[in-house]
Amino acid sequence: MDGADGSCPASLSSPPPPPLHPAIAPLIFLLGKWRGEGEGGFPTINSFAYGEELLFSHSGKPVIAYTQKTWKLASGEPMHAESGYWRPKPDGTIEVVIAQSTGLVEVQKGSYDAENMIVTLHSELVGNASKVKEITRDFSVVNDGLHYVVRMATTHHGLQPHLKALLWKV
């Protein structure tokens, strides 16, 4: 702030939001911030509940930026975080890259159904993971709520539910 009235100079003000790129228009139902609760489990860990926030944003490019963070419901202590990019294609397919705070990375491919507000992803590559071999993610918006299920396979267990949540736009 250097204006006599305490305002920011024009060069530091926020630019107007960019126009939506036509490539991501079919996934407009995802854009925005979502918050809610989920539960997780797997044969090798105890079941747990968590709070979560997802953010799907755009910069005017043909890609959606994705960030996610979770926390323990009782204490608010951070649990997990990940970020990446979603690249929808005109033919209804989608490519996704995600980097997790644990060091694990995912390259996923899948499909979307804009009319029914569904995205289905399946890992092509799970990198920097000694035990995780496969991950799927299914998202759907139903009655204004974003539902998702993450399934996982490891070296010792086949593909099965790991996480599920219901989030609401905030």
C-alpha positions in Angstrom: 0.0 0.0 0.0 1.5 3.2 -1.0 -1.5 5.4 -1.9 -2.2 8.3 0.3 -5.6 6.7 1.0 -4.1 3.4 2.0 -5.0 1.7 -1.2 -2.8 -0.6 -3.4 -1.3 0.9 -6.5 -3.2 -0.2 -9.7 -0.3 -2.5 -10.7 -0.8 -4.6 -7.5 -4.6 -5.0 -7.8 -6.0 -8.3 -8.8 -6.6 -8.8 -12.5 -10.1 -9.7 -13.6 -10.8 -13.4 -13.8 -9.8 -14.9 -17.1 -12.4 -16.2 -19.5 -13.2 -19.8 -19.3 -11.3 -21.8 -21.9 -13.7 -23.8 -24.1 -11.8 -27.1 -23.4 -12.8 -27.0 -19.7 -16.3 -25.7 -20.2 -17.8 -29.3 -19.9 -16.3 -29.6 -16.4 -17.6 -26.2 -15.2 -19.7 -28.2 -12.6 -16.4 -29.0 -10.7 -15.0 -25.4 -10.6 -14.9 -23.7 -7.2 -14.1 -24.6 -3.6 -15.7 -27.7 -2.0 -15.7 -28.6 1.7 -17.0 -31.6 3.6 -16.1 -34.8 5.4 -15.0 -38.2 4.4 -13.9 -41.6 5.8 -11.1 -43.9 4.9 -9.8 -47.3 5.5 -7.9 -50.2 4.1 -7.0 -53.7 5.4 -3.7 -52.5 6.6 -4.9 -49.4 8.5 -7.6 -48.4 11.0 -10.7 -46.6 9.7 -10.6 -42.9 10.1 -12.8 -39.8 9.5 -11.5 -36.5 8.0 -12.4 -33.0 6.9 -11.5 -32.0 3.4 -11.3 -29.1 1.0 -10.9 -29.3 -2.7 -10.3 -26.5 -5.1 -10.8 -26.7 -8.8 -9.7 -23.5 -10.6 -8.7 -22.2 -14.0 -6.4 -19.6 -15.5 -7.9 -19.3 -18.9 -5.8 -22.2 -20.2 -7.2 -25.6 -21.3 -6.4 -27.1 -17.9 -8.0 -27.2 -14.4 -5.7 -26.7 -11.4 -6.6 -29.0 -8.5 -5.6 -28.8 -4.9 -6.8 -30.9 -2.0 -6.1 -30.9 1.8 -7.5 -33.0 4.6 -7.4 -32.7 8.4 -8.4 -34.7 11.5 -12.0 -33.8 12.4 -11.4 -33.8 16.2 -8.2 -31.7 16.3 -8.0 -29.9 12.9 -4.5 -31.3 12.6 -3.4 -31.5 8.9 -3.4 -35.0 7.4 -2.8 -35.1 3.6 -2.4 -32.7 0.7 -2.1 -33.1 -3.0 -2.2 -30.9 -6.1 -2.2 -31.3 -9.9 -3.8 -30.6 -13.2 -6.8 -32.0 -15.0 -6.8 -31.8 -18.9 -10.1 -32.6 -20.4 -10.2 -33.5 -24.1 -13.1 -32.7 -26.5 -13.8 -36.5 -27.0 -14.8 -36.9 -23.4 -11.5 -38.3 -22.1 -9.4 -36.6 -19.5 -5.7 -36.7 -18.4 -4.8 -36.0 -14.7 -1.5 -35.6 -12.9 -1.4 -35.5 -9.1 1.5 -35.0 -6.7 0.8 -36.1 -3.1 2.4 -34.7 0.0 3.7 -38.2 0.7 5.9 -38.0 -2.4 3.7 -40.4 -4.4 2.7 -39.2 -7.9 -0.2 -40.3 -10.1 -0.7 -40.1 -13.8 -4.4 -40.9 -14.5 -6.6 -41.2 -17.5 -10.3 -41.5 -17.7 -13.5 -40.0 -19.0 -16.1 -37.4 -18.1 -19.8 -37.2 -18.7 -20.7 -33.5 -18.5 -24.5 -34.1 -18.7 -24.5 -36.4 -15.7 -21.6 -34.6 -14.0 -19.4 -37.7 -13.6 -15.6 -38.1 -13.9 -14.0 -41.5 -13.8 -10.2 -41.9 -13.5 -7.8 -44.8 -13.5 -4.0 -44.7 -12.8 -1.7 -45.2 -15.8 1.3 -44.7 -13.5 1.8 -44.6 -9.7 5.3 -43.3 -9.1 7.6 -43.2 -6.1 5.4 -45.8 -4.3 6.8 -49.0 -3.0 3.5 -50.6 -2.2 0.7 -48.8 -4.0 0.2 -50.3 -7.5 -3.1 -48.9 -8.7 -5.5 -46.0 -7.9 -9.0 -45.2 -9.3 -11.0 -42.1 -8.5 -14.7 -41.6 -9.3 -16.4 -38.2 -8.9 -20.0 -37.3 -9.3 -22.1 -34.3 -8.5 -25.6 -35.3 -7.2 -28.1 -32.8 -5.6 -25.3 -30.2 -5.5 -23.0 -32.4 -3.5 -19.6 -33.7 -4.8 -19.3 -37.4 -4.0 -16.1 -39.3 -4.6 -14.6 -42.7 -4.0 -10.9 -43.6 -4.2 -10.0 -47.2 -4.7 -6.5 -48.5 -4.2 -4.5 -51.7 -4.9 -1.2 -52.6 -3.2 1.3 -55.3 -3.6 -0.6 -57.3 -1.0 -4.3 -56.3 -1.6 -6.4 -56.0 -4.8 -8.3 -52.9 -5.8 -10.8 -51.9 -3.1 -12.3 -48.8 -1.5 -9.9 -46.6 0.4 -11.6 -43.2 0.7 -15.0 -41.7 0.2 -16.4 -38.2 0.9 -19.2 -35.8 0.3 -18.3 -32.2 -0.2 -20.4 -29.0 -0.7 -19.5 -25.8 -2.6 -18.5 -23.0 -0.4 
